[in-house]
Amino acid sequence: MLQYALACLTNLDLGQTALHRIASNPMGSSMIKIASHRGILTAAGVIIGIATAAIAAPLDALQGAWTMDGTDCSETFKKVGAEVQFKDRTATQTTGIIVSGDRITAPNATCTAGRIREQKEHFSVQLNCADTVMLSSLSMSFKIIDKDNFERFDPEFPDISFTYHKCTF
């Protein structure tokens, strides 16, 4: 759908005032009408909204604080006001992560989700990460078990996985 919308926008003649339609889904159940320059701005906003929703949707299930099985949340995190923070960001043995929007924070690095590829039982995320010394890009896959548990694994080695559970405060 996004490719179709972009193709329609690319082919739109700015001098025309005729209505152009972009189907919001393959079934054509709803339409967005675009007219003149004002319509182009509206269409661009809709396309950006669709793209943002497509990227964010798989990460919605991961929002919050998580720690690996076998680790107690109270050992890893503390709550300061309404915010959850790591107790000790310098600890190298801490196994927790905090997911907020498209940002995944570990004790020693922060990653931003880029491309997301959804597959049958899991999704893979291209992560752009930074720590105090380096920048790196890596791919990680996630399988949602239920609302309180997920598995993390490297797409190159799917047999090796780590299970996380959600922390509630």
N, C-alpha and C positions, 0 to 999 in steps of 0.2 A: 504494500500500500504506500509506504513512504517513497519507494522508487517511482511509483506511478505519479504521486503528487509532485515530486521534484521534476519529473519529466514534463508534466503539465505546466508547471511554473516556468521552466526553462523555455518552453515553446510559446509562452504568453507574449503577445505583441503589446508593448506598453501603450501604443497609440490607439488600440481598440478599446471600445467600451462595452463590447458584447459580453454576455455572461459566459463564464467558463466553469465547468464543474469538475470537482475532484471527488471521487468516491472514497468514503472513509473506510470501507471494507470491501472485499471481493463480492459480497452479496448485494452491495449497493443500497443498504438499508437506510443510510443517511447521507446527505450530500452537503458540501460546503460550496456556496456560490461565491464567485469572485468577480468583481466588477471594478475596472479602472485601477488606478494606483493604490487607492485605499484598500481595495480587495487584495492586492498583492501583499500588503503589510499584514492583513488579517491571515492570509494563507501562510505566510512565513511564520507567524506566531503559532498557528495550528500545527505546522510541520515540526517546529521546534518542540512544542508540547508533546506531540506524538513520539518524537525521538527520545525525549527525556523520560517519558513514561515507559517506553520500551526498554530503556537502559535500567531504570530504577526498579521495575516490577520484580525481577528475580531477587534483588537485594532486600526487598521489603520484608521477607521472611527472616532475614538475618539481623534486623535492626536491634540494637541493644548490646548488653555486656554478656560475654560467653567465656567459659573456661573449659579446658579439657576434662574428660572424665577422670575421676580420681583426684581432682583438685577442688578444694572448697572455695566457693566464691568469696567468702569473707577473708580468705588468705590472700586473694589476688586484688580485690577491689575495695574501695571505700566510697561512701556517698558524701558529697559535699554540697549541701543545699539540695537542689534538684538534679545535680550532675553526678554521674558515676565516673570515678577516676581510678587509675592504678595506685595501689598502695606504695609501690616502689618501682618507678620506671627504670631504674638502673639494674634491677634484678634480672640476671640472664636466664634464670630457671622459671620465670613466670610464664604460664601457658595460656593466658587470657588474651582476648581481643575485644575491642569495642567497635561496633559498626554504627555509623551515624551518616545517613544519606549515602553518598558514594565513597565515603572515607572509611577505611579499615585501619584502626590504630592498634598496634602491638606495643609491648613495653619499650622496644628499642627501635621501632620504625613506624612510619605512617605511609599507607598506600592509598591511592585513588583508583577506583575502578574505571576502566576504560571500556573496551568492547566486551559485550556479554553474549555468549552463544548458548542458547537453551537446547538441551537434548532430551531424550525420553525421560530418564530418571534423575538427571542432574543438570547443572549449568556450569560453564567454564567462564572465568573472568580474567581478562588481561589486566594485570595490576601494575601500576607505576608507583614504585616505592622509593622512599628516601629515609636514610638514617643520618647520623651526625657526620658521616664521612662520604657516603656514596649514594648515587642514584642507580636504580636498577628496574628492569621490567621483567615480569614473570607471569606465568599463567597458573591459575589454581582452579580446581573444580570443587563444587559443593553439591551434596545430596541432602535434601531436606528429609529427615526421618519423620519428625512431627513438629509441632509448634515450639517444643522445648529442646529439640536435639537435631544436630546435623553432623554430617561427615565431611571432612576436608581431605582432599587427596590431590596429588600431582597427576595431571592428565597423562604424563609419560609413564607413570607407575601406579595405575589405579588399584593394584592389589594392596598397596600400603596406604592405610587411611587412619585418620585421627577423629575421634568422636568428641563433640563439644556439647555442653548443656548450657541452657540459658540461665543467667543469674537474675534473681528478682530481689528487690530491696523494698 
